[in-house]
Protein backbone atom coordinates (compact mmCIF):
# COMPACT_ATOMS: atom_id res chain seq x y z
CA UNK A 1 0.00 0.00 0.00
CA UNK A 2 1.41 3.38 -0.96
CA UNK A 3 0.65 6.88 0.23
CA UNK A 4 0.11 8.53 3.57
CA UNK A 5 -1.16 5.99 6.07
CA UNK A 6 -0.82 7.99 9.30
CA UNK A 7 0.23 11.34 10.66
CA UNK A 8 1.54 12.70 13.93
CA UNK A 9 1.54 16.02 15.71
CA UNK A 10 3.18 17.63 18.70
CA UNK A 11 2.03 20.80 20.44
CA UNK A 12 4.14 22.13 23.33
CA UNK A 13 2.54 21.85 26.76
CA UNK A 14 3.37 25.35 28.02
CA UNK A 15 0.87 28.16 27.31
CA UNK A 16 1.21 31.94 27.23
CA UNK A 17 -1.82 34.19 27.52
CA UNK A 18 -2.25 36.40 24.47
CA UNK A 19 -3.24 39.15 26.93
CA UNK A 20 0.39 39.07 28.16
CA UNK A 21 1.55 39.70 24.58
CA UNK A 22 -0.89 42.49 23.71
CA UNK A 23 -3.74 44.02 25.66
CA UNK A 24 -7.17 43.08 24.37
CA UNK A 25 -6.17 39.80 22.73
CA UNK A 26 -7.99 36.68 23.88
CA UNK A 27 -6.90 33.06 24.07
CA UNK A 28 -3.50 31.53 24.54
CA UNK A 29 -0.43 30.54 22.54
CA UNK A 30 1.53 27.29 22.81
CA UNK A 31 5.19 27.99 23.60
CA UNK A 32 8.13 25.63 23.85
CA UNK A 33 10.01 24.86 27.03
CA UNK A 34 13.67 25.82 27.38
CA UNK A 35 14.82 22.31 26.43
CA UNK A 36 12.57 21.79 23.37
CA UNK A 37 14.00 22.53 19.94
CA UNK A 38 12.68 21.76 16.45
CA UNK A 39 14.37 18.34 16.40
CA UNK A 40 12.85 17.32 19.74
CA UNK A 41 9.37 18.35 18.57
CA UNK A 42 9.83 16.57 15.21
CA UNK A 43 10.83 13.32 16.95
CA UNK A 44 7.82 13.59 19.28
CA UNK A 45 5.54 14.03 16.23
CA UNK A 46 7.19 11.04 14.49
CA UNK A 47 6.67 8.85 17.56
CA UNK A 48 3.02 9.94 17.64
CA UNK A 49 2.75 9.03 13.94
CA UNK A 50 4.08 5.52 14.56
CA UNK A 51 1.71 4.69 17.44
CA UNK A 52 -0.30 1.61 16.53
CA UNK A 53 1.79 0.90 13.42
CA UNK A 54 3.67 -2.32 12.85
CA UNK A 55 7.39 -1.55 12.95
CA UNK A 56 8.35 -4.65 11.01
CA UNK A 57 9.95 -3.76 7.69
CA UNK A 58 8.07 -5.49 4.87
CA UNK A 59 9.54 -3.64 1.89
CA UNK A 60 13.29 -4.23 2.16
CA UNK A 61 13.71 -7.91 3.04
CA UNK A 62 17.05 -9.62 2.52
CA UNK A 63 16.95 -12.49 0.09
GIKA-V268690 format. One record per residue. N is the residue number from 0. RES is the residue in three letters. PSI is psi in radians with two decimals (999 if undefined). D_FIRST is the distance of its C-alpha to the first C-alpha in whole Angstrom. Layout:
N&RES&PSI&D_FIRST / N&RES&PSI&D_FIRST
//
This chain:
0&UNK&2.30&0 / 1&UNK&2.81&4 / 2&UNK&-3.06&7 / 3&UNK&2.12&9 / 4&UNK&-0.25&9 / 5&UNK&2.94&12 / 6&UNK&2.80&16 / 7&UNK&2.76&19 / 8&UNK&2.71&22 / 9&UNK&2.21&26 / 10&UNK&2.20&29 / 11&UNK&2.58&32 / 12&UNK&-0.61&35 / 13&UNK&2.53&38 / 14&UNK&2.56&39 / 15&UNK&2.24&42 / 16&UNK&2.34&44 / 17&UNK&-0.42&44 / 18&UNK&-0.58&48 / 19&UNK&-0.42&48 / 20&UNK&-0.83&47 / 21&UNK&2.29&49 / 22&UNK&2.38&51 / 23&UNK&-0.25&50 / 24&UNK&2.53&46 / 25&UNK&2.81&44 / 26&UNK&-2.87&41 / 27&UNK&2.85&40 / 28&UNK&2.36&38 / 29&UNK&2.28&36 / 30&UNK&2.64&37 / 31&UNK&2.75&36 / 32&UNK&2.97&38 / 33&UNK&-0.43&40 / 34&UNK&0.21&38 / 35&UNK&2.15&34 / 36&UNK&-3.11&33 / 37&UNK&-0.60&30 / 38&UNK&-0.76&28 / 39&UNK&-0.78&29 / 40&UNK&-0.62&28 / 41&UNK&-0.72&25 / 42&UNK&-0.71&24 / 43&UNK&-0.69&25 / 44&UNK&-0.66&22 / 45&UNK&-0.71&20 / 46&UNK&-0.72&21 / 47&UNK&-0.65&20 / 48&UNK&-0.61&17 / 49&UNK&-0.09&16 / 50&UNK&2.26&18 / 51&UNK&0.00&17 / 52&UNK&2.54&14 / 53&UNK&2.27&14 / 54&UNK&0.16&15 / 55&UNK&2.27&15 / 56&UNK&2.12&13 / 57&UNK&-0.15&11 / 58&UNK&-0.79&10 / 59&UNK&1.27&14 / 60&UNK&2.46&16 / 61&UNK&2.48&20 / 62&UNK&999&21
//
